[in-house]
Structure formats: structure tokens, C-alpha cells
Amino acid sequence: MWWFQQGLSFLPSALVICSSAAILFPYVIGVLLNHIDPFVPYISDTGVLPPERCLFGIMLCFASFLAISTMYVRYKQVSALNPEEPKILRLNKAGLVIGMVICFGICIIANFQKNVAYFMHSFGCFLAFGLGIIYILLQTIISYKMQPRIHGKDIFWIRFTMLLWCIVSILSLGISTSILFSLSGTDFLQKIRWNPQEKVSLIFS
């Protein structure tokens, strides 16, 4: 029996596959229809124009459902493994609540396009990515407290490495977006195609 056939182990894999497809398929459609530039567009630009916008919204909403399911399973797993650890149980409950808010943020991203409702879209990004770092931090702390009784140190170090990577990514996003906004003003909110001769280049959101 493969590992993903055991219990609900397929959920994390399904989440990664679905969320990746929610970005990749609209990107391919947008490039083929000449709606976006093929080189390093904003992820949000793949969900601006139909028909890729429709696919982007549906797949991200489905991914948020899978994320809720995965986070709930993680919550139940930690609760079952630590029934008499009040500190871990409190962190676990906080993680579940934050996880639900993150999934709500993903739904906002999916249904409020950046060129139509930029501030709602940005709010959804804050909920998904900003609180996402807090969720990963909580899971890292939980993993730290569960070693070596429940699992080895490798799980903790994997989660800690992911946490550092996410922090660096969100910092680079904030800095680059600030620079882009200062150089382009509000024009970049509506722009989804860029002239290579322009001073400002587009980066991933």
C-alpha cells in the first residue's frame, strides 16, 4: 500500500496538486490567448480576464476546501497525539482558527480580481499569505514541542526551513511591490501587459 492510500494521507498531496494547477492552467490559457506576458507575470494576472479567470476562481475555491480539510485533519492528529498537553492543545486550536481564516482569504483572492477590486484582493492576500506565516510558525512550534516523543527532529527542521523561506519570500514581495508602486504609481494596478522598454519590470505576487 502506498503512503497516500493510508487514511487521509492523500489530502496534502491533493492540496498541492490542485493549488499548483489553479496557477498553472490559467497561466497557460492566458499565454495562449495572449492575455498575459509569458515571462514572470503576477500570479493574480492569470485570474483577471475570462476564460482563465473562471478557472482560476473555481480551482482556488476548491483548493481552499482541500486546505480546510487538511488543516482539520492536522488539528485532530495533534489533539489525538497530545491529549494531556494543554500548551500544545491551545496552539493547535489557534492554528485551526487561523487556518480557517487563511482559507477564507484564498476565496477572496479567487473572487475579487486585482484590476476590479484591488484592495479586497490585497486583503485576501494578507489573510492567505500574512496569516499563512503565522500558521506555519504555530505548526513549527508544535513540532518542536512534540519532539522526540512523537517524531524526530527532522520534521521540526523541515517546518523551520519552510518558515524561513516563507518569511524571506513575503519580505521580498513587500519590498519589490513598494518599489513598483513608488515608480509606477497606481498605473500598475490596471496593467497586465508590460513593455520590455519600460523601466519597471513585473515580478511574482
Secondary structure, DSSP 4 states (H G I P E B T S, - for coil): --GGGSTTTHHHHHHHHHHHHHHHHHHHHHHHTTSS-SSS--GGGGGSSTTHHHHHHHHHHHHHHHHHHHHHHHHHHHHHH-TT-HHHHHHHHHHHHHHHHHHHHHHHHHHS-TTTSHHHHHHHHIIIIIHHHHHHHHHHHHHHHHTTTTS-HHHHHHHHHHHHHHHHHHHHHHHHHHHHHHHHTTHHHH--S--TTSSPPP---
